[in-house]
C-alpha cells in the first residue's frame, strides 16, 4: 500500500490501540502492485482506447488520436 512504509512505526502503535480503525485506513490507501502498466486498452469492438499519456504523445507527434490509435493497433498485431 502506498504511504504505509514511511509511517510504519506510527501505524504499529495505533494498531495496538485501535486495530479496526487502522486496518480501515490502510485498506483505503492505493494498492501498488507489479511493474507492468497496461497502457493500451482495446474495446470489445476492436477499437483502441488511448490513455492520457498516449493522447499527449499523439499531440506531440502531430497525429490525431484516431491515427495514433490505429498505429498502436498495427503494432499490437
C-alpha positions as CSV (number, residue, x, y, z in Angstrom):
1,X,0.0,0.0,0.0
2,X,1.3,3.4,-0.9
3,X,2.3,5.5,2.1
4,X,2.4,2.8,4.7
5,X,6.2,2.1,4.8
6,X,7.2,5.7,5.8
7,X,4.7,5.6,8.7
8,X,5.2,2.0,9.7
9,X,6.0,2.7,13.3
10,X,3.1,5.1,13.6
11,X,0.6,2.5,12.3
12,X,2.0,-0.2,14.5
13,X,1.5,2.0,17.6
14,X,-2.0,3.0,16.5
15,X,-2.9,-0.6,15.6
16,X,-2.2,-1.7,19.1
17,X,-4.7,0.9,20.3
18,X,-7.4,0.5,17.6
19,X,-6.7,-2.2,15.1
20,X,-10.0,-1.9,13.2
21,X,-9.6,1.9,12.5
22,X,-6.0,1.4,11.3
23,X,-6.9,-1.5,9.1
24,X,-9.8,0.5,7.6
25,X,-7.3,3.4,6.9
26,X,-4.7,1.2,5.3
27,X,-7.2,-0.7,3.1
28,X,-8.4,2.7,1.8
29,X,-4.9,3.5,0.5
30,X,-4.0,2.8,-3.1
31,X,-2.6,-0.6,-3.7
32,X,0.5,-0.6,-5.9
33,X,1.5,-3.9,-7.4
34,X,3.7,-5.1,-10.2
35,X,5.9,-3.2,-12.5
36,X,3.8,-3.5,-15.7
37,X,1.4,-0.8,-16.5
38,X,-1.2,-1.6,-19.1
39,X,-1.1,1.4,-21.5
40,X,-3.4,0.4,-24.3
41,X,-6.9,-0.8,-23.9
42,X,-8.8,-2.5,-26.8
43,X,-12.6,-2.4,-26.6
44,X,-14.7,-5.5,-27.5
45,X,-15.4,-3.8,-30.8
46,X,-11.7,-3.8,-31.5
47,X,-11.2,0.0,-31.1
48,X,-8.1,1.2,-29.2
49,X,-8.8,3.5,-26.3
50,X,-5.8,5.8,-25.5
51,X,-4.8,6.8,-22.0
52,X,-3.8,10.4,-21.1
53,X,-0.1,9.8,-21.8
54,X,-0.8,8.3,-25.2
55,X,-3.0,11.3,-26.1
56,X,-0.2,13.6,-25.2
57,X,2.3,11.6,-27.3
58,X,-0.1,11.8,-30.3
59,X,-0.4,15.5,-29.9
60,X,3.4,15.9,-29.6
61,X,3.8,13.9,-32.8
62,X,1.1,16.0,-34.6
63,X,-1.2,13.0,-35.0
64,X,-4.9,12.8,-34.3
65,X,-5.9,10.4,-31.5
66,X,-7.5,8.1,-34.1
67,X,-4.4,7.9,-36.3
68,X,-2.2,7.2,-33.3
69,X,-4.6,4.6,-32.0
70,X,-4.5,3.0,-35.5
71,X,-0.7,2.9,-35.3
72,X,-0.8,1.3,-31.9
73,X,-3.3,-1.3,-33.2
74,X,-0.9,-2.2,-36.1
75,X,2.0,-2.6,-33.7
76,X,-0.1,-5.0,-31.5
77,X,-0.7,-7.3,-34.4
